[in-house]
Amino acid sequence: MNIFSVLFDLDGTLLDTIPDLASACNAMRIDLGLPALPEARIATFVGKGSENLVQRALTDLPNPPADYSQALESFYYHYQLCNGQHSRLYPGVLEGLNDFQSQGLRLAVVTNKPEQFARPLLEKTGLAHYFELIVGGDTCPRKKPDPMPFVYACEQMELSPSQALVIGDSMNDAQAARAAQIPVLLVPYGYNEGRDVQSLDSDGIVASIADAATWLRAKRDTLSTS
């Protein structure tokens, strides 16, 4: 595998961000006169961007609005206040990122989270310095599962899709990577809208980012000796 870059999803892949997302989501619901939802339920709404999260979190509104901009503004306000406060790195993330860097790989984040939240989150959790590029959910006209964000990342890094590897946790990552013709590994602990990643089309399922780095190192070593 002639891989020069690794493109990482953020929420559910590098960081467990559900506590902060749920806090902001429930604060938004309270602003609208609705009761809080269980954190586990809100987790099933995560993956396709903030707009989708807000709409799915408000399906019990007595009179759903034609325009969710007010609710989205409330969510953004509350998320700005708590972004990164309770988010935690998954086991193996630092080990994996260091291993990838030791292999000479260039690293980027491609997320559906708006860039205004993704960048501060990476800085607050001490991960920002690993990545030369951050593609947010508002960087391109379309989000994952559309391939555009991955294609854009490759263009910015002046690489072909075949020279990159995607690591994510959901159908959005798998479908976008396949459409962009980029190999993809999935981790099983993320937010795949409550579904099992085993059912998704991928090049492998790895237990952690550290295991992903070991997987790629083994593939490269095999090719170099064949």
C-alpha positions as a LaTeX table, in Angstrom:
\begin{tabular}{lrrr}
\hline
Residue & $x$ (\AA) & $y$ (\AA) & $z$ (\AA) \\
\hline
Met1 & 0.00 & 0.00 & 0.00 \\
Asn2 & 1.59 & 3.22 & $-1.22$ \\
Ile3 & 0.11 & 5.29 & 1.63 \\
Phe4 & 1.49 & 8.74 & 2.48 \\
Ser5 & $-1.38$ & 10.23 & 4.49 \\
Val6 & $-3.99$ & 9.17 & 7.06 \\
Leu7 & $-7.34$ & 10.99 & 7.20 \\
Phe8 & $-9.08$ & 10.68 & 10.56 \\
Asp9 & $-12.67$ & 11.18 & 11.54 \\
Leu10 & $-12.96$ & 13.07 & 14.86 \\
Asp11 & $-16.08$ & 12.33 & 16.94 \\
Gly12 & $-16.25$ & 8.65 & 17.85 \\
Thr13 & $-12.83$ & 7.92 & 16.31 \\
Leu14 & $-10.25$ & 10.07 & 18.09 \\
Leu15 & $-12.43$ & 11.54 & 20.84 \\
Asp16 & $-15.48$ & 10.58 & 22.85 \\
Thr17 & $-17.37$ & 13.87 & 22.51 \\
Ile18 & $-20.85$ & 12.67 & 23.42 \\
Pro19 & $-20.86$ & 14.21 & 26.95 \\
Asp20 & $-20.36$ & 17.70 & 25.52 \\
Leu21 & $-22.66$ & 17.21 & 22.53 \\
Ala22 & $-25.41$ & 15.86 & 24.78 \\
Ser23 & $-24.99$ & 18.73 & 27.22 \\
Ala24 & $-25.39$ & 21.32 & 24.45 \\
Cys25 & $-28.21$ & 19.39 & 22.83 \\
Asn26 & $-30.18$ & 19.16 & 26.06 \\
Ala27 & $-29.56$ & 22.83 & 26.87 \\
Met28 & $-31.05$ & 23.63 & 23.45 \\
Arg29 & $-34.07$ & 21.44 & 24.21 \\
Ile30 & $-34.60$ & 23.20 & 27.54 \\
Asp31 & $-34.45$ & 26.56 & 25.72 \\
Leu32 & $-37.33$ & 25.26 & 23.59 \\
Gly33 & $-39.33$ & 24.00 & 26.56 \\
Leu34 & $-38.53$ & 20.31 & 26.09 \\
Pro35 & $-37.13$ & 17.82 & 28.63 \\
Ala36 & $-33.59$ & 16.48 & 28.43 \\
Leu37 & $-32.89$ & 13.27 & 26.52 \\
Pro38 & $-30.65$ & 10.40 & 27.67 \\
Glu39 & $-27.05$ & 10.74 & 26.55 \\
Ala40 & $-27.16$ & 7.31 & 24.89 \\
Arg41 & $-30.05$ & 8.38 & 22.69 \\
Ile42 & $-28.34$ & 11.58 & 21.60 \\
Ala43 & $-25.31$ & 9.47 & 20.65 \\
Thr44 & $-27.40$ & 7.81 & 17.92 \\
Phe45 & $-28.02$ & 11.25 & 16.34 \\
Val46 & $-24.31$ & 12.03 & 15.88 \\
Gly47 & $-22.46$ & 11.61 & 12.59 \\
Lys48 & $-24.02$ & 13.62 & 9.80 \\
Gly49 & $-23.33$ & 17.11 & 11.13 \\
Ser50 & $-24.83$ & 19.60 & 13.55 \\
Glu51 & $-27.90$ & 20.40 & 11.45 \\
Asn52 & $-28.89$ & 16.74 & 11.32 \\
Leu53 & $-28.20$ & 16.32 & 15.06 \\
Val54 & $-30.44$ & 19.25 & 15.94 \\
Gln55 & $-33.31$ & 18.10 & 13.72 \\
Arg56 & $-33.18$ & 14.54 & 15.04 \\
Ala57 & $-33.08$ & 15.81 & 18.62 \\
Leu58 & $-36.28$ & 17.79 & 18.07 \\
Thr59 & $-38.57$ & 15.21 & 16.48 \\
Asp60 & $-40.87$ & 15.45 & 19.52 \\
Leu61 & $-41.57$ & 19.16 & 19.07 \\
Pro62 & $-45.38$ & 19.66 & 19.02 \\
Asn63 & $-45.06$ & 21.86 & 15.93 \\
Pro64 & $-41.78$ & 21.16 & 14.13 \\
Pro65 & $-40.48$ & 24.35 & 12.48 \\
Ala66 & $-39.88$ & 24.70 & 8.77 \\
Asp67 & $-36.61$ & 26.41 & 9.66 \\
Tyr68 & $-34.33$ & 25.04 & 12.40 \\
Ser69 & $-31.95$ & 28.02 & 12.37 \\
Gln70 & $-33.07$ & 29.27 & 15.80 \\
Ala71 & $-32.59$ & 25.84 & 17.36 \\
Leu72 & $-29.20$ & 25.48 & 15.64 \\
Glu73 & $-28.13$ & 28.87 & 16.96 \\
Ser74 & $-29.09$ & 27.75 & 20.48 \\
Phe75 & $-27.14$ & 24.51 & 20.08 \\
Tyr76 & $-24.07$ & 26.35 & 18.79 \\
Tyr77 & $-24.24$ & 28.82 & 21.68 \\
His78 & $-24.30$ & 26.07 & 24.29 \\
Tyr79 & $-21.75$ & 23.89 & 22.50 \\
Gln80 & $-19.29$ & 26.79 & 22.30 \\
Leu81 & $-19.45$ & 26.97 & 26.10 \\
Cys82 & $-18.81$ & 23.28 & 26.77 \\
Asn83 & $-16.83$ & 22.11 & 23.71 \\
Gly84 & $-14.00$ & 19.91 & 24.98 \\
Gln85 & $-14.86$ & 20.16 & 28.67 \\
His86 & $-15.71$ & 16.49 & 29.07 \\
Ser87 & $-14.44$ & 15.02 & 25.78 \\
Arg88 & $-11.86$ & 12.28 & 26.22 \\
Leu89 & $-9.31$ & 10.56 & 24.00 \\
Tyr90 & $-10.04$ & 6.94 & 23.28 \\
Pro91 & $-7.42$ & 4.40 & 24.42 \\
Gly92 & $-4.61$ & 4.00 & 21.91 \\
Val93 & $-5.08$ & 7.37 & 20.18 \\
Leu94 & $-1.81$ & 8.98 & 21.24 \\
Glu95 & 0.16 & 5.77 & 20.72 \\
Gly96 & $-1.34$ & 5.41 & 17.26 \\
Leu97 & $-0.76$ & 8.99 & 16.19 \\
Asn98 & 2.86 & 8.81 & 17.34 \\
Asp99 & 3.32 & 5.52 & 15.48 \\
Phe100 & 1.84 & 6.96 & 12.28 \\
Gln101 & 4.16 & 9.96 & 12.55 \\
Ser102 & 7.15 & 7.69 & 13.12 \\
Gln103 & 6.26 & 5.98 & 9.84 \\
Gly104 & 6.60 & 9.36 & 8.11 \\
Leu105 & 2.88 & 9.70 & 7.40 \\
Arg106 & 1.09 & 13.03 & 7.03 \\
Leu107 & $-2.02$ & 13.30 & 9.18 \\
Ala108 & $-5.30$ & 15.19 & 8.71 \\
Val109 & $-8.74$ & 15.35 & 10.29 \\
Val110 & $-11.85$ & 15.18 & 8.10 \\
Thr111 & $-14.97$ & 15.66 & 10.22 \\
Asn112 & $-18.60$ & 16.69 & 9.86 \\
Lys113 & $-18.19$ & 18.90 & 12.93 \\
Pro114 & $-18.08$ & 22.60 & 11.94 \\
Glu115 & $-14.52$ & 23.84 & 11.74 \\
Gln116 & $-15.22$ & 26.53 & 14.36 \\
Phe117 & $-15.64$ & 23.69 & 16.90 \\
Ala118 & $-13.26$ & 21.07 & 15.49 \\
Arg119 & $-10.14$ & 23.21 & 15.65 \\
Pro120 & $-10.58$ & 24.43 & 19.28 \\
Leu121 & $-11.50$ & 20.89 & 20.36 \\
Leu122 & $-8.28$ & 19.48 & 18.93 \\
Glu123 & $-6.29$ & 22.25 & 20.58 \\
Lys124 & $-7.99$ & 21.79 & 23.96 \\
Thr125 & $-7.35$ & 18.03 & 23.93 \\
Gly126 & $-3.72$ & 18.41 & 22.86 \\
Leu127 & $-4.11$ & 16.81 & 19.44 \\
Ala128 & $-3.93$ & 19.79 & 17.09 \\
His129 & $-0.16$ & 19.63 & 16.52 \\
Tyr130 & $-0.43$ & 16.17 & 14.96 \\
Phe131 & $-2.49$ & 17.38 & 11.98 \\
Glu132 & $-1.40$ & 19.51 & 9.05 \\
Leu133 & $-4.97$ & 19.89 & 7.78 \\
Ile134 & $-8.43$ & 20.08 & 9.37 \\
Val135 & $-11.45$ & 19.74 & 7.10 \\
Gly136 & $-14.67$ & 20.61 & 8.92 \\
Gly137 & $-18.30$ & 19.99 & 8.07 \\
Asp138 & $-18.55$ & 23.51 & 6.70 \\
Thr139 & $-15.26$ & 23.52 & 4.76 \\
Cys140 & $-16.82$ & 21.98 & 1.64 \\
Pro141 & $-20.33$ & 22.40 & 0.17 \\
Arg142 & $-21.15$ & 18.78 & 1.07 \\
Lys143 & $-20.44$ & 16.60 & 4.12 \\
Lys144 & $-19.68$ & 12.91 & 4.55 \\
Pro145 & $-21.07$ & 10.45 & 3.41 \\
Asp146 & $-20.45$ & 12.48 & 0.28 \\
Pro147 & $-16.84$ & 11.88 & $-0.85$ \\
Met148 & $-16.15$ & 15.61 & $-1.36$ \\
Pro149 & $-14.41$ & 16.28 & 2.00 \\
Phe150 & $-12.00$ & 13.37 & 1.51 \\
Val151 & $-11.29$ & 14.34 & $-2.10$ \\
Tyr152 & $-10.72$ & 17.94 & $-0.97$ \\
Ala153 & $-8.28$ & 16.80 & 1.73 \\
Cys154 & $-6.27$ & 14.80 & $-0.81$ \\
Glu155 & $-6.19$ & 17.77 & $-3.18$ \\
Gln156 & $-4.97$ & 20.08 & $-0.42$ \\
Met157 & $-2.21$ & 17.62 & 0.47 \\
Glu158 & $-1.37$ & 17.13 & $-3.24$ \\
Leu159 & $-1.93$ & 13.39 & $-3.04$ \\
Ser160 & $-4.09$ & 11.01 & $-5.02$ \\
Pro161 & $-6.89$ & 9.20 & $-3.13$ \\
Ser162 & $-4.98$ & 5.92 & $-3.52$ \\
Gln163 & $-2.14$ & 7.43 & $-1.45$ \\
Ala164 & $-4.37$ & 8.05 & 1.58 \\
Leu165 & $-6.01$ & 5.92 & 4.25 \\
Val166 & $-9.24$ & 6.82 & 6.05 \\
Ile167 & $-9.86$ & 5.83 & 9.67 \\
Gly168 & $-13.38$ & 6.34 & 10.98 \\
Asp169 & $-16.18$ & 4.85 & 13.02 \\
Ser170 & $-19.32$ & 5.00 & 10.90 \\
Met171 & $-21.18$ & 4.44 & 7.67 \\
Asn172 & $-20.50$ & 8.09 & 6.81 \\
Asp173 & $-16.75$ & 7.43 & 6.77 \\
Ala174 & $-17.03$ & 4.07 & 5.00 \\
Gln175 & $-19.36$ & 5.29 & 2.26 \\
Ala176 & $-17.45$ & 8.53 & 1.67 \\
Ala177 & $-14.10$ & 6.72 & 1.52 \\
Arg178 & $-15.40$ & 4.08 & $-0.88$ \\
Ala179 & $-16.89$ & 6.77 & $-3.15$ \\
Ala180 & $-13.57$ & 8.64 & $-3.08$ \\
Gln181 & $-11.70$ & 5.37 & $-3.79$ \\
Ile182 & $-9.68$ & 5.61 & $-0.57$ \\
Pro183 & $-9.01$ & 2.51 & 1.58 \\
Val184 & $-10.77$ & 2.69 & 4.95 \\
Leu185 & $-10.36$ & 1.15 & 8.41 \\
Leu186 & $-13.10$ & 1.34 & 11.04 \\
Val187 & $-13.00$ & 1.33 & 14.83 \\
Pro188 & $-15.88$ & $-0.46$ & 16.62 \\
Tyr189 & $-16.37$ & 1.86 & 19.60 \\
Gly190 & $-17.79$ & 4.98 & 17.93 \\
Tyr191 & $-21.15$ & 6.47 & 17.03 \\
Asn192 & $-22.39$ & 4.58 & 13.98 \\
Glu193 & $-25.95$ & 5.78 & 14.69 \\
Gly194 & $-26.43$ & 2.77 & 16.96 \\
Arg195 & $-25.51$ & 0.22 & 14.26 \\
Asp196 & $-22.78$ & $-2.41$ & 14.20 \\
Val197 & $-19.76$ & $-1.45$ & 12.06 \\
Gln198 & $-19.25$ & $-5.12$ & 11.22 \\
Ser199 & $-21.96$ & $-4.74$ & 8.57 \\
Leu200 & $-20.12$ & $-1.95$ & 6.73 \\
Asp201 & $-17.89$ & $-2.26$ & 3.68 \\
Ser202 & $-14.32$ & $-1.55$ & 4.83 \\
Asp203 & $-10.76$ & $-2.80$ & 4.49 \\
Gly204 & $-10.67$ & $-3.87$ & 8.13 \\
Ile205 & $-11.92$ & $-3.24$ & 11.64 \\
Val206 & $-9.26$ & $-2.37$ & 14.21 \\
Ala207 & $-9.68$ & $-2.14$ & 17.97 \\
Ser208 & $-7.87$ & 1.19 & 18.31 \\
Ile209 & $-5.86$ & 3.85 & 16.48 \\
Ala210 & $-2.73$ & 2.13 & 17.80 \\
Asp211 & $-3.87$ & $-1.09$ & 16.13 \\
Ala212 & $-4.55$ & 0.82 & 12.92 \\
Ala213 & $-0.94$ & 2.05 & 12.89 \\
Thr214 & 0.29 & $-1.51$ & 13.48 \\
Trp215 & $-1.98$ & $-2.77$ & 10.66 \\
Leu216 & $-0.57$ & $-0.25$ & 8.18 \\
Arg217 & 3.02 & $-0.84$ & 9.27 \\
Ala218 & 2.58 & $-4.59$ & 8.69 \\
Lys219 & 1.05 & $-3.99$ & 5.24 \\
Arg220 & 3.91 & $-1.71$ & 4.24 \\
Asp221 & 6.55 & $-4.09$ & 5.58 \\
Thr222 & 4.99 & $-6.97$ & 3.64 \\
Leu223 & 5.08 & $-5.00$ & 0.41 \\
Ser224 & 8.66 & $-3.85$ & 0.93 \\
Thr225 & 9.90 & $-7.43$ & 1.37 \\
Ser226 & 7.83 & $-9.02$ & $-1.43$ \\
\hline
\end{tabular}
